């Protein structure tokens, strides 16, 4: 199965060129693959690209913040949580599932 993840990465990278309307979601999925295979720096890059394309993609905010938290980057995790909340406050039409944010934010505050 290990070789299959390389196939998936290649497939998603080709998809970015052919489906520009799905670029944010594709970068998110690349981030997931890199996270699973402990390629954390690449995962962070992909989650960030995902948010650059689709700033309202809650699952990207969640995975990026969780990954920073797991890597011990608690300040970066806190900044991401606050940035996501600021976007929500600035955009009343934006409906986000925030249940992930509360326990993560509490963990960050306990670490300080």
The first five atom37 places (N, CA, C, CB, O) and aatype in JSON, in Angstrom:
{
  "aatype": [20, 20, 20, 20, 20, 20, 20, 20, 20, 20, 20, 20, 20, 20, 20, 20, 20, 20, 20, 20, 20, 20, 20, 20, 20, 20, 20, 20, 20, 20, 20, 20, 20, 20, 20, 20, 20, 20, 20, 20, 20, 20, 20, 20, 20, 20, 20, 20, 20, 20, 20, 20, 20, 20, 20, 20, 20, 20, 20, 20, 20, 20, 20, 20, 20, 20, 20, 20, 20, 20, 20, 20, 20, 20, 20, 20, 20, 20, 20, 20, 20, 20, 20, 20, 20, 20, 20, 20, 20, 20, 20, 20, 20, 20, 20, 20, 20, 20, 20, 20, 20, 20, 20, 20, 20, 20, 20, 20, 20, 20, 20, 20],
  "atom_mask": [
    [1, 1, 1, 1, 1],
    [1, 1, 1, 1, 1],
    [1, 1, 1, 1, 1],
    [1, 1, 1, 1, 1],
    [1, 1, 1, 1, 1],
    [1, 1, 1, 1, 1],
    [1, 1, 1, 1, 1],
    [1, 1, 1, 1, 1],
    [1, 1, 1, 1, 1],
    [1, 1, 1, 1, 1],
    [1, 1, 1, 1, 1],
    [1, 1, 1, 1, 1],
    [1, 1, 1, 1, 1],
    [1, 1, 1, 1, 1],
    [1, 1, 1, 1, 1],
    [1, 1, 1, 1, 1],
    [1, 1, 1, 1, 1],
    [1, 1, 1, 1, 1],
    [1, 1, 1, 1, 1],
    [1, 1, 1, 1, 1],
    [1, 1, 1, 1, 1],
    [1, 1, 1, 1, 1],
    [1, 1, 1, 1, 1],
    [1, 1, 1, 1, 1],
    [1, 1, 1, 1, 1],
    [1, 1, 1, 1, 1],
    [1, 1, 1, 1, 1],
    [1, 1, 1, 1, 1],
    [1, 1, 1, 1, 1],
    [1, 1, 1, 1, 1],
    [1, 1, 1, 1, 1],
    [1, 1, 1, 1, 1],
    [1, 1, 1, 1, 1],
    [1, 1, 1, 1, 1],
    [1, 1, 1, 1, 1],
    [1, 1, 1, 1, 1],
    [1, 1, 1, 1, 1],
    [1, 1, 1, 1, 1],
    [1, 1, 1, 1, 1],
    [1, 1, 1, 1, 1],
    [1, 1, 1, 1, 1],
    [1, 1, 1, 1, 1],
    [1, 1, 1, 1, 1],
    [1, 1, 1, 1, 1],
    [1, 1, 1, 1, 1],
    [1, 1, 1, 1, 1],
    [1, 1, 1, 1, 1],
    [1, 1, 1, 1, 1],
    [1, 1, 1, 1, 1],
    [1, 1, 1, 1, 1],
    [1, 1, 1, 1, 1],
    [1, 1, 1, 1, 1],
    [1, 1, 1, 1, 1],
    [1, 1, 1, 1, 1],
    [1, 1, 1, 1, 1],
    [1, 1, 1, 1, 1],
    [1, 1, 1, 1, 1],
    [1, 1, 1, 1, 1],
    [1, 1, 1, 1, 1],
    [1, 1, 1, 1, 1],
    [1, 1, 1, 1, 1],
    [1, 1, 1, 1, 1],
    [1, 1, 1, 1, 1],
    [1, 1, 1, 1, 1],
    [1, 1, 1, 1, 1],
    [1, 1, 1, 1, 1],
    [1, 1, 1, 1, 1],
    [1, 1, 1, 1, 1],
    [1, 1, 1, 1, 1],
    [1, 1, 1, 1, 1],
    [1, 1, 1, 1, 1],
    [1, 1, 1, 1, 1],
    [1, 1, 1, 1, 1],
    [1, 1, 1, 1, 1],
    [1, 1, 1, 1, 1],
    [1, 1, 1, 1, 1],
    [1, 1, 1, 1, 1],
    [1, 1, 1, 1, 1],
    [1, 1, 1, 1, 1],
    [1, 1, 1, 1, 1],
    [1, 1, 1, 1, 1],
    [1, 1, 1, 1, 1],
    [1, 1, 1, 1, 1],
    [1, 1, 1, 1, 1],
    [1, 1, 1, 1, 1],
    [1, 1, 1, 1, 1],
    [1, 1, 1, 1, 1],
    [1, 1, 1, 1, 1],
    [1, 1, 1, 1, 1],
    [1, 1, 1, 1, 1],
    [1, 1, 1, 1, 1],
    [1, 1, 1, 1, 1],
    [1, 1, 1, 1, 1],
    [1, 1, 1, 1, 1],
    [1, 1, 1, 1, 1],
    [1, 1, 1, 1, 1],
    [1, 1, 1, 1, 1],
    [1, 1, 1, 1, 1],
    [1, 1, 1, 1, 1],
    [1, 1, 1, 1, 1],
    [1, 1, 1, 1, 1],
    [1, 1, 1, 1, 1],
    [1, 1, 1, 1, 1],
    [1, 1, 1, 1, 1],
    [1, 1, 1, 1, 1],
    [1, 1, 1, 1, 1],
    [1, 1, 1, 1, 1],
    [1, 1, 1, 1, 1],
    [1, 1, 1, 1, 1],
    [1, 1, 1, 1, 1],
    [1, 1, 1, 1, 1],
    [1, 1, 1, 1, 1]
  ],
  "atom_positions": [
    [[0.81, -1.22, 0.0], [0.0, 0.0, 0.0], [0.84, 1.27, 0.0], [-0.91, 0.0, 1.19], [0.37, 2.32, -0.44]],
    [[2.05, 1.19, 0.47], [2.87, 2.39, 0.61], [3.04, 3.11, -0.73], [4.23, 2.02, 1.19], [3.02, 4.34, -0.77]],
    [[3.23, 2.37, -1.82], [3.42, 3.01, -3.11], [2.16, 3.75, -3.56], [3.82, 1.98, -4.15], [2.24, 4.65, -4.39]],
    [[1.02, 3.38, -3.04], [-0.24, 3.99, -3.46], [-0.34, 5.45, -3.03], [-1.42, 3.21, -2.89], [-0.97, 6.26, -3.71]],
    [[0.28, 5.79, -1.9], [0.18, 7.19, -1.48], [0.95, 8.09, -2.44], [0.71, 7.35, -0.04], [0.57, 9.23, -2.66]],
    [[2.04, 7.57, -3.01], [2.79, 8.36, -4.0], [1.94, 8.56, -5.26], [4.12, 7.66, -4.36], [1.96, 9.63, -5.87]],
    [[1.2, 7.54, -5.62], [0.26, 7.67, -6.75], [-0.78, 8.73, -6.47], [-0.42, 6.32, -7.03], [-1.11, 9.54, -7.33]],
    [[-1.3, 8.71, -5.25], [-2.33, 9.68, -4.87], [-1.78, 11.1, -4.91], [-2.88, 9.36, -3.47], [-2.46, 12.01, -5.38]],
    [[-0.58, 11.29, -4.43], [0.04, 12.62, -4.46], [0.17, 13.09, -5.9], [1.43, 12.61, -3.76], [-0.18, 14.23, -6.22]],
    [[0.67, 12.23, -6.76], [0.8, 12.6, -8.18], [-0.55, 12.94, -8.79], [1.46, 11.48, -8.97], [-0.68, 13.91, -9.53]],
    [[-1.55, 12.12, -8.48], [-2.88, 12.35, -9.02], [-3.43, 13.69, -8.57], [-3.82, 11.22, -8.6], [-3.96, 14.45, -9.38]],
    [[-3.3, 14.0, -7.27], [-3.82, 15.27, -6.76], [-3.07, 16.45, -7.34], [-3.73, 15.3, -5.23], [-3.67, 17.49, -7.63]],
    [[-1.77, 16.32, -7.52], [-1.0, 17.42, -8.11], [-1.44, 17.69, -9.55], [0.5, 17.12, -8.06], [-1.51, 18.84, -9.98]],
    [[-1.73, 16.64, -10.29], [-2.26, 16.83, -11.65], [-3.65, 17.44, -11.61], [-2.3, 15.48, -12.41], [-4.01, 18.25, -12.47]],
    [[-4.43, 17.06, -10.63], [-5.79, 17.58, -10.51], [-5.82, 19.08, -10.26], [-6.52, 16.85, -9.38], [-6.77, 19.76, -10.66]],
    [[-4.8, 19.61, -9.61], [-4.75, 21.06, -9.36], [-4.79, 21.82, -10.68], [-3.47, 21.43, -8.56], [-5.44, 22.86, -10.78]],
    [[-4.09, 21.3, -11.68], [-4.08, 21.97, -12.99], [-5.39, 21.8, -13.75], [-2.94, 21.44, -13.82], [-5.81, 22.69, -14.48]],
    [[-6.02, 20.66, -13.57], [-7.23, 20.38, -14.35], [-8.51, 20.84, -13.68], [-7.32, 18.92, -14.63], [-9.53, 21.04, -14.34]],
    [[-8.48, 21.01, -12.36], [-9.68, 21.43, -11.62], [-9.4, 22.62, -10.71], [-10.23, 20.27, -10.78], [-9.4, 22.47, -9.49]],
    [[-9.14, 23.8, -11.29], [-8.82, 24.96, -10.46], [-9.95, 25.35, -9.5], [-8.49, 26.14, -11.34], [-9.72, 26.03, -8.5]],
    [[-11.16, 24.91, -9.8], [-12.29, 25.2, -8.91], [-12.22, 24.4, -7.61], [-13.61, 24.9, -9.63], [-12.91, 24.72, -6.65]],
    [[-11.4, 23.37, -7.58], [-11.28, 22.52, -6.39], [-9.9, 22.6, -5.73], [-11.57, 21.08, -6.75], [-9.55, 21.74, -4.92]],
    [[-9.13, 23.62, -6.07], [-7.75, 23.7, -5.6], [-7.64, 23.66, -4.08], [-7.11, 24.97, -6.12], [-6.78, 22.96, -3.55]],
    [[-8.49, 24.38, -3.37], [-8.43, 24.39, -1.91], [-8.65, 23.0, -1.34], [-9.47, 25.34, -1.34], [-7.92, 22.57, -0.44]],
    [[-9.64, 22.3, -1.83], [-9.93, 20.95, -1.35], [-8.82, 19.98, -1.72], [-11.26, 20.45, -1.92], [-8.49, 19.09, -0.94]],
    [[-8.25, 20.14, -2.9], [-7.16, 19.26, -3.31], [-5.94, 19.46, -2.41], [-6.78, 19.51, -4.78], [-5.31, 18.49, -1.99]],
    [[-5.6, 20.71, -2.11], [-4.48, 20.97, -1.2], [-4.77, 20.38, 0.19], [-4.21, 22.49, -1.09], [-3.87, 19.86, 0.85]],
    [[-6.02, 20.47, 0.62], [-6.39, 19.87, 1.9], [-6.12, 18.37, 1.88], [-7.87, 20.14, 2.22], [-5.54, 17.82, 2.82]],
    [[-6.53, 17.7, 0.82], [-6.34, 16.25, 0.73], [-4.85, 15.89, 0.65], [-7.08, 15.68, -0.5], [-4.44, 14.88, 1.22]],
    [[-4.06, 16.69, -0.03], [-2.62, 16.47, -0.03], [-2.06, 16.62, 1.38], [-1.92, 17.46, -0.99], [-1.19, 15.85, 1.8]],
    [[-2.57, 17.61, 2.12], [-2.16, 17.78, 3.51], [-2.46, 16.55, 4.35], [-2.85, 18.99, 4.12], [-1.66, 16.14, 5.19]],
    [[-3.62, 15.96, 4.13], [-3.99, 14.73, 4.85], [-3.01, 13.6, 4.55], [-5.41, 14.3, 4.49], [-2.56, 12.89, 5.46]],
    [[-2.7, 13.43, 3.29], [-1.77, 12.36, 2.91], [-0.41, 12.59, 3.57], [-1.62, 12.28, 1.37], [0.17, 11.67, 4.15]],
    [[0.09, 13.81, 3.47], [1.39, 14.1, 4.08], [1.36, 13.91, 5.59], [1.83, 15.52, 3.74], [2.34, 13.45, 6.18]],
    [[0.26, 14.26, 6.22], [0.13, 14.07, 7.67], [0.18, 12.59, 8.03], [-1.18, 14.69, 8.19], [0.88, 12.2, 8.96]],
    [[-0.55, 11.78, 7.3], [-0.58, 10.34, 7.56], [0.81, 9.73, 7.47], [-1.52, 9.63, 6.57], [1.16, 8.84, 8.25]],
    [[1.6, 10.21, 6.52], [2.94, 9.66, 6.33], [4.03, 10.48, 7.02], [3.23, 9.56, 4.84], [5.21, 10.39, 6.66]],
    [[3.63, 11.26, 8.02], [4.55, 12.01, 8.89], [5.45, 12.97, 8.11], [5.42, 11.04, 9.67], [6.58, 13.23, 8.53]],
    [[4.97, 13.47, 7.03], [5.69, 14.49, 6.27], [5.08, 15.84, 6.64], [5.61, 14.22, 4.7], [4.38, 16.48, 5.85]],
    [[5.36, 16.25, 7.88], [4.64, 17.34, 8.51], [4.87, 18.71, 7.86], [5.01, 17.41, 9.94], [3.93, 19.49, 7.72]],
    [[6.09, 19.0, 7.48], [6.34, 20.3, 6.85], [5.54, 20.44, 5.55], [7.85, 20.48, 6.58], [4.98, 21.49, 5.26]],
    [[5.52, 19.37, 4.77], [4.74, 19.39, 3.53], [3.25, 19.47, 3.82], [5.05, 18.13, 2.68], [2.5, 20.13, 3.1]],
    [[2.81, 18.81, 4.89], [1.4, 18.88, 5.27], [1.03, 20.3, 5.64], [1.11, 17.93, 6.45], [-0.02, 20.81, 5.21]],
    [[1.87, 20.95, 6.42], [1.6, 22.34, 6.82], [1.5, 23.23, 5.58], [2.71, 22.87, 7.77], [0.6, 24.06, 5.49]],
    [[2.42, 23.06, 4.64], [2.39, 23.84, 3.41], [1.08, 23.63, 2.64], [3.58, 23.47, 2.52], [0.49, 24.59, 2.14]],
    [[0.65, 22.38, 2.56], [-0.58, 22.09, 1.81], [-1.82, 22.64, 2.5], [-0.73, 20.58, 1.61], [-2.71, 23.18, 1.84]],
    [[-1.89, 22.5, 3.84], [-3.04, 23.07, 4.55], [-3.07, 24.6, 4.37], [-2.99, 22.71, 6.05], [-4.14, 25.19, 4.21]],
    [[-1.89, 25.23, 4.41], [-1.84, 26.68, 4.23], [-2.26, 27.07, 2.82], [-0.42, 27.2, 4.53], [-2.99, 28.05, 2.64]],
    [[-1.81, 26.33, 1.82], [-2.24, 26.59, 0.44], [-3.75, 26.44, 0.32], [-1.52, 25.64, -0.55], [-4.42, 27.19, -0.38]],
    [[-4.28, 25.44, 1.02], [-5.72, 25.22, 1.01], [-6.46, 26.45, 1.52], [-6.07, 24.0, 1.86], [-7.46, 26.87, 0.95]],
    [[-5.95, 27.02, 2.61], [-6.58, 28.21, 3.19], [-6.37, 29.45, 2.34], [-6.05, 28.46, 4.6], [-7.21, 30.35, 2.31]],
    [[-5.23, 29.51, 1.63], [-5.01, 30.62, 0.72], [-6.06, 30.62, -0.39], [-3.59, 30.56, 0.12], [-6.51, 31.68, -0.84]],
    [[-6.44, 29.43, -0.82], [-7.43, 29.29, -1.9], [-8.86, 29.41, -1.37], [-7.25, 27.95, -2.6], [-9.72, 30.02, -2.01]],
    [[-9.11, 28.81, -0.21], [-10.46, 28.78, 0.37], [-10.39, 29.11, 1.86], [-11.13, 27.4, 0.15], [-10.34, 28.19, 2.69]],
    [[-10.38, 30.39, 2.21], [-10.21, 30.77, 3.62], [-11.33, 30.31, 4.55], [-10.08, 32.25, 3.72], [-11.19, 30.36, 5.77]],
    [[-12.44, 29.85, 3.99], [-13.54, 29.4, 4.83], [-13.59, 27.88, 4.95], [-14.85, 29.9, 4.28], [-14.6, 27.33, 5.39]],
    [[-12.55, 27.2, 4.57], [-12.5, 25.74, 4.63], [-12.13, 25.32, 6.06], [-11.49, 25.17, 3.59], [-10.95, 25.16, 6.39]],
    [[-13.14, 25.15, 6.88], [-12.94, 24.89, 8.31], [-12.06, 23.69, 8.57], [-14.27, 24.69, 8.98], [-11.24, 23.71, 9.49]],
    [[-12.2, 22.63, 7.78], [-11.41, 21.44, 8.03], [-9.91, 21.71, 7.86], [-11.84, 20.31, 7.11], [-9.1, 21.06, 8.51]],
    [[-9.55, 22.65, 7.01], [-8.14, 23.01, 6.86], [-7.63, 23.77, 8.09], [-7.93, 23.85, 5.6], [-6.52, 23.54, 8.56]],
    [[-8.46, 24.69, 8.6], [-8.09, 25.39, 9.83], [-7.85, 24.38, 10.95], [-9.19, 26.41, 10.25], [-6.87, 24.45, 11.69]],
    [[-8.77, 23.43, 11.05], [-8.7, 22.43, 12.12], [-7.44, 21.59, 12.0], [-9.94, 21.52, 12.08], [-6.69, 21.46, 12.98]],
    [[-7.18, 21.02, 10.85], [-6.02, 20.14, 10.68], [-4.71, 20.91, 10.86], [-6.06, 19.48, 9.31], [-3.77, 20.4, 11.46]],
    [[-4.66, 22.12, 10.34], [-3.44, 22.92, 10.47], [-3.18, 23.26, 11.93], [-3.55, 24.21, 9.63], [-2.04, 23.15, 12.4]],
    [[-4.21, 23.67, 12.65], [-4.05, 23.99, 14.08], [-3.68, 22.74, 14.88], [-5.34, 24.61, 14.64], [-2.8, 22.79, 15.74]],
    [[-4.34, 21.62, 14.61], [-4.04, 20.38, 15.32], [-2.6, 19.92, 15.07], [-5.02, 19.28, 14.91], [-1.92, 19.46, 15.98]],
    [[-2.16, 20.05, 13.84], [-0.8, 19.63, 13.51], [0.23, 20.49, 14.22], [-0.58, 19.68, 11.99], [1.21, 19.98, 14.76]],
    [[0.01, 21.79, 14.23], [0.92, 22.67, 14.97], [0.91, 22.31, 16.46], [0.53, 24.16, 14.77], [1.96, 22.31, 17.11]],
    [[-0.25, 22.03, 16.99], [-0.34, 21.65, 18.4], [0.45, 20.36, 18.67], [-1.83, 21.47, 18.82], [1.22, 20.29, 19.63]],
    [[0.26, 19.36, 17.84], [0.94, 18.08, 18.01], [2.45, 18.22, 17.89], [0.44, 17.08, 16.99], [3.2, 17.48, 18.53]],
    [[2.9, 19.16, 17.08], [4.33, 19.38, 16.9], [4.92, 20.29, 17.98], [4.59, 19.97, 15.53], [6.12, 20.58, 17.96]],
    [[4.08, 20.72, 18.9], [4.55, 21.57, 19.99], [4.58, 23.05, 19.67], [5.91, 21.14, 20.4], [5.1, 23.85, 20.45]],
    [[4.04, 23.41, 18.52], [3.98, 24.82, 18.12], [2.7, 25.45, 18.67], [4.03, 24.96, 16.55], [1.81, 25.83, 17.92]],
    [[2.63, 25.54, 19.99], [1.38, 25.97, 20.63], [1.02, 27.41, 20.31], [1.49, 25.79, 22.13], [-0.16, 27.74, 20.17]],
    [[2.02, 28.27, 20.21], [1.72, 29.68, 19.89], [1.14, 29.79, 18.49], [3.0, 30.55, 20.02], [0.18, 30.53, 18.27]],
    [[1.7, 29.06, 17.55], [1.18, 29.07, 16.18], [-0.25, 28.51, 16.15], [2.1, 28.25, 15.23], [-1.11, 29.03, 15.44]],
    [[-0.48, 27.47, 16.91], [-1.82, 26.9, 17.01], [-2.8, 27.93, 17.55], [-1.81, 25.64, 17.9], [-3.9, 28.1, 17.03]],
    [[-2.39, 28.62, 18.6], [-3.25, 29.65, 19.18], [-3.53, 30.76, 18.17], [-2.6, 30.24, 20.45], [-4.66, 31.23, 18.04]],
    [[-2.49, 31.18, 17.44], [-2.67, 32.22, 16.43], [-3.66, 31.79, 15.35], [-1.33, 32.57, 15.79], [-4.49, 32.58, 14.9]],
    [[-3.57, 30.53, 14.93], [-4.51, 30.02, 13.92], [-5.94, 30.02, 14.44], [-4.1, 28.6, 13.5], [-6.87, 30.39, 13.72]],
    [[-6.12, 29.6, 15.69], [-7.47, 29.6, 16.28], [-8.02, 31.02, 16.32], [-7.44, 29.0, 17.71], [-9.18, 31.25, 15.97]],
    [[-7.19, 31.97, 16.74], [-7.65, 33.35, 16.81], [-7.93, 33.93, 15.42], [-6.61, 34.21, 17.53], [-8.89, 34.68, 15.24]],
    [[-7.1, 33.58, 14.45], [-7.32, 34.06, 13.09], [-8.62, 33.51, 12.52], [-6.13, 33.66, 12.2], [-9.37, 34.22, 11.85]],
    [[-8.89, 32.24, 12.79], [-10.14, 31.64, 12.31], [-11.34, 32.33, 12.97], [-10.17, 30.12, 12.61], [-12.34, 32.61, 12.3]],
    [[-11.25, 32.6, 14.25], [-12.34, 33.3, 14.94], [-12.54, 34.71, 14.37], [-12.06, 33.37, 16.44], [-13.67, 35.17, 14.25]],
    [[-11.44, 35.38, 14.02], [-11.54, 36.73, 13.45], [-12.26, 36.69, 12.1], [-10.14, 37.35, 13.29], [-13.05, 37.58, 11.79]],
    [[-11.98, 35.68, 11.3], [-12.66, 35.54, 10.01], [-14.16, 35.32, 10.23], [-12.06, 34.38, 9.19], [-15.0, 35.88, 9.53]],
    [[-14.46, 34.5, 11.2], [-15.88, 34.22, 11.5], [-16.58, 35.5, 11.95], [-16.0, 33.13, 12.6], [-17.69, 35.78, 11.52]],
    [[-15.92, 36.28, 12.83], [-16.51, 37.53, 13.32], [-16.69, 38.54, 12.19], [-15.63, 38.13, 14.41], [-17.69, 39.27, 12.16]],
    [[-15.75, 38.58, 11.26], [-15.8, 39.57, 10.17], [-16.8, 39.19, 9.08], [-14.42, 39.72, 9.56], [-17.22, 40.05, 8.31]],
    [[-17.18, 37.94, 9.03], [-18.07, 37.46, 7.96], [-19.31, 36.81, 8.56], [-17.34, 36.46, 7.04], [-19.32, 35.59, 8.76]],
    [[-20.33, 37.57, 8.83], [-21.51, 37.02, 9.48], [-22.21, 35.91, 8.68], [-22.49, 38.12, 9.75], [-22.91, 35.09, 9.26]],
    [[-22.01, 35.9, 7.37], [-22.63, 34.86, 6.55], [-21.91, 33.53, 6.68], [-22.66, 35.3, 5.1], [-22.44, 32.49, 6.29]],
    [[-20.71, 33.56, 7.23], [-19.89, 32.35, 7.32], [-20.34, 31.5, 8.49], [-18.41, 32.71, 7.45], [-20.26, 31.93, 9.65]],
    [[-20.8, 30.34, 8.2], [-21.22, 29.39, 9.23], [-20.16, 28.31, 9.35], [-22.62, 28.77, 8.89], [-19.9, 27.58, 8.4]],
    [[-19.55, 28.22, 10.51], [-18.46, 27.27, 10.7], [-18.77, 26.33, 11.85], [-17.13, 28.0, 10.95], [-19.41, 26.72, 12.83]],
    [[-18.32, 25.12, 11.73], [-18.42, 24.14, 12.8], [-17.26, 24.41, 13.75], [-18.39, 22.65, 12.26], [-16.11, 24.12, 13.44]],
    [[-17.57, 24.97, 14.9], [-16.51, 25.4, 15.83], [-16.27, 24.44, 16.98], [-16.85, 26.74, 16.38], [-15.47, 24.74, 17.86]],
    [[-16.92, 23.3, 17.0], [-16.77, 22.39, 18.13], [-15.32, 21.93, 18.29], [-17.68, 21.19, 17.96], [-14.91, 21.59, 19.4]],
    [[-14.55, 21.9, 17.22], [-13.14, 21.48, 17.28], [-12.29, 22.51, 17.99], [-12.59, 21.24, 15.89], [-11.28, 22.16, 18.6]],
    [[-12.69, 23.78, 17.93], [-11.85, 24.85, 18.4], [-11.78, 24.9, 19.92], [-12.34, 26.16, 17.87], [-10.72, 25.18, 20.49]],
    [[-12.87, 24.65, 20.58], [-12.93, 24.81, 22.03], [-11.95, 23.89, 22.77], [-14.33, 24.54, 22.51], [-11.16, 24.39, 23.57]],
    [[-11.97, 22.57, 22.55], [-11.02, 21.73, 23.29], [-9.56, 22.02, 22.93], [-11.32, 20.27, 23.03], [-8.68, 21.96, 23.79]],
    [[-9.31, 22.33, 21.68], [-7.95, 22.63, 21.26], [-7.46, 23.91, 21.93], [-7.87, 22.76, 19.72], [-6.34, 23.98, 22.42]],
    [[-8.31, 24.93, 21.95], [-7.95, 26.2, 22.56], [-7.72, 26.03, 24.06], [-9.04, 27.25, 22.31], [-6.8, 26.63, 24.63]],
    [[-8.55, 25.21, 24.71], [-8.36, 24.95, 26.14], [-7.02, 24.28, 26.4], [-9.5, 24.08, 26.69], [-6.33, 24.62, 27.37]],
    [[-6.64, 23.32, 25.55], [-5.34, 22.67, 25.71], [-4.19, 23.66, 25.56], [-5.19, 21.54, 24.68], [-3.21, 23.6, 26.3]],
    [[-4.32, 24.58, 24.61], [-3.27, 25.57, 24.41], [-3.14, 26.45, 25.66], [-3.57, 26.44, 23.17], [-2.03, 26.71, 26.13]],
    [[-4.27, 26.9, 26.18], [-4.23, 27.78, 27.35], [-3.63, 27.09, 28.56], [-5.63, 28.26, 27.68], [-2.98, 27.74, 29.39]],
    [[-3.83, 25.77, 28.68], [-3.26, 25.02, 29.8], [-1.75, 24.91, 29.66], [-3.88, 23.64, 29.89], [-1.04, 24.81, 30.67]],
    [[-1.23, 24.91, 28.44], [0.2, 24.77, 28.2], [0.95, 26.06, 28.55], [0.46, 24.39, 26.74], [2.16, 26.03, 28.79]],
    [[0.24, 27.18, 28.59], [0.92, 28.46, 28.82], [1.16, 28.71, 30.28], [0.12, 29.6, 28.24], [1.72, 29.75, 30.65]]
  ]
}
